[in-house]
């Protein structure tokens, strides 16, 4: 199975479209389509790591096909599938600087 096929399988398992994945990643739908079809280049490592987080799959499996498909379980949750809202938060979070990430985490902890 190719990287593109694994991306497609993980994306379909989470029930999101190529268009939505592209929005979450900040790329075009065409880029996602090319990755999945193998007609273009594969995503860079940092992008592949982001895809693995968004689709809740193991990075090693996504990149190489080795290991388990399922990502690590979130503490206290039985289901490793993340919601669209969680996907959006992860996508937005990945664009912040380290300082902004720390400030956001501190803010969210204060709210909870």
C-alpha positions as CSV (number, residue, x, y, z in Angstrom):
1,X,0.0,0.0,0.0
2,X,1.4,3.5,-0.9
3,X,1.5,6.6,1.3
4,X,-1.4,8.0,-0.8
5,X,-3.5,4.9,-0.2
6,X,-2.8,5.1,3.5
7,X,-3.8,8.8,3.6
8,X,-7.0,8.0,1.8
9,X,-7.8,5.0,4.0
10,X,-7.2,7.1,7.2
11,X,-9.2,10.1,5.8
12,X,-12.1,7.9,4.9
13,X,-12.0,6.2,8.3
14,X,-12.5,9.6,10.0
15,X,-15.3,10.5,7.6
16,X,-13.8,13.7,6.2
17,X,-13.6,14.8,2.6
18,X,-10.5,15.7,0.7
19,X,-11.8,19.3,0.7
20,X,-12.1,19.4,4.5
21,X,-8.6,17.8,5.0
22,X,-7.2,20.4,2.6
23,X,-8.8,23.2,4.6
24,X,-7.5,21.8,7.9
25,X,-4.0,21.5,6.4
26,X,-4.1,24.9,4.6
27,X,-3.5,23.3,1.2
28,X,-5.6,22.9,-2.0
29,X,-7.9,20.0,-2.4
30,X,-5.9,19.2,-5.6
31,X,-2.8,18.6,-3.4
32,X,-4.7,16.1,-1.3
33,X,-6.0,14.4,-4.4
34,X,-2.5,14.2,-5.9
35,X,-1.1,12.7,-2.7
36,X,-3.8,10.1,-2.6
37,X,-3.6,9.2,-6.3
38,X,0.2,9.1,-6.4
39,X,0.2,11.4,-9.4
40,X,2.1,14.1,-7.5
41,X,4.7,14.2,-4.9
42,X,4.2,12.8,-1.4
43,X,3.7,15.3,1.4
44,X,6.8,16.5,3.3
45,X,7.6,15.0,6.7
46,X,6.1,17.9,8.7
47,X,2.9,17.8,6.6
48,X,2.7,14.0,7.0
49,X,3.1,14.4,10.8
50,X,0.2,16.9,10.7
51,X,-1.9,14.5,8.7
52,X,-1.3,11.7,11.1
53,X,-2.4,13.9,14.0
54,X,-5.5,15.2,12.3
55,X,-6.5,11.7,11.2
56,X,-5.6,10.1,14.6
57,X,-3.2,7.5,13.0
58,X,0.3,6.4,13.8
59,X,2.9,8.5,11.9
60,X,5.1,5.5,11.3
61,X,2.2,3.6,9.8
62,X,1.2,6.5,7.6
63,X,4.8,7.1,6.4
64,X,6.0,3.5,6.0
65,X,3.1,1.1,6.3
66,X,4.8,-0.5,9.4
67,X,3.2,-0.7,12.8
68,X,-0.3,-0.2,13.8
69,X,-2.6,2.2,11.9
70,X,-4.3,3.5,15.1
71,X,-2.7,6.6,16.7
72,X,-2.2,6.7,20.5
73,X,-5.3,6.8,22.5
74,X,-6.1,10.1,24.3
75,X,-6.0,9.6,28.0
76,X,-9.5,8.9,29.3
77,X,-11.1,8.3,25.9
78,X,-12.0,5.0,24.5
79,X,-12.4,6.3,20.9
80,X,-9.3,7.6,19.1
81,X,-11.3,9.3,16.3
82,X,-11.2,13.0,16.8
83,X,-14.1,15.3,16.2
84,X,-14.1,17.9,13.4
85,X,-13.8,20.6,16.1
86,X,-10.7,18.8,17.5
87,X,-9.3,18.5,14.0
88,X,-9.8,22.2,13.4
89,X,-8.1,23.1,16.7
90,X,-5.1,20.9,15.9
91,X,-4.8,22.5,12.4
92,X,-5.0,26.0,13.8
93,X,-2.6,25.2,16.7
94,X,0.0,23.9,14.3
95,X,0.3,27.4,12.7
96,X,1.1,29.2,16.0
97,X,4.5,30.0,17.3
98,X,5.9,28.1,20.3
99,X,5.1,31.1,22.5
100,X,1.5,31.4,21.2
101,X,1.0,27.7,21.7
102,X,2.2,27.9,25.3
103,X,-0.1,30.9,26.0
104,X,-3.1,29.1,24.4
105,X,-2.5,26.0,26.5
106,X,-2.2,28.1,29.7
107,X,-5.5,29.9,28.7
108,X,-7.3,26.7,28.1
109,X,-6.1,25.2,31.4
110,X,-7.4,28.3,33.2
111,X,-10.8,27.8,31.6
112,X,-11.1,24.1,32.6
